[in-house]
Amino acid sequence: MGDPRGGEGGGRGDRDSHSKNMNAEDFTLAHDEAEELKALDETLDQLDSCVSILEERSDNLNAKIREFLEESRQERASEQARAEQN
């Protein structure tokens, strides 16, 4: 009875060439995945920059709102004090 792998030597050459093809495919996949990860990393960096800008603008707006509210309170207190004097 012959070798179940087929042919003399068991088809070892077929397995080696298949293994080489898989390595090339694996390399291509790994390269593609690396490119995708690089693009994703760049996109995340851009998003992080945008979020930082939005946080800074939000902080600035909050500071201006607090300043406006304090000025408004002071003006109301001054008007109330003047109204009580009259």
Buried (B, 14 or more C-beta within 10 A) or exposed (E): EEEEEEEEEEBEEEEEEEEEEEEEEEEEEEEEEEEEEEEEEEEEEEEEEEEEEEEEEEEEEEEEEEEEEEEEEEEEEEEEEEEEEE
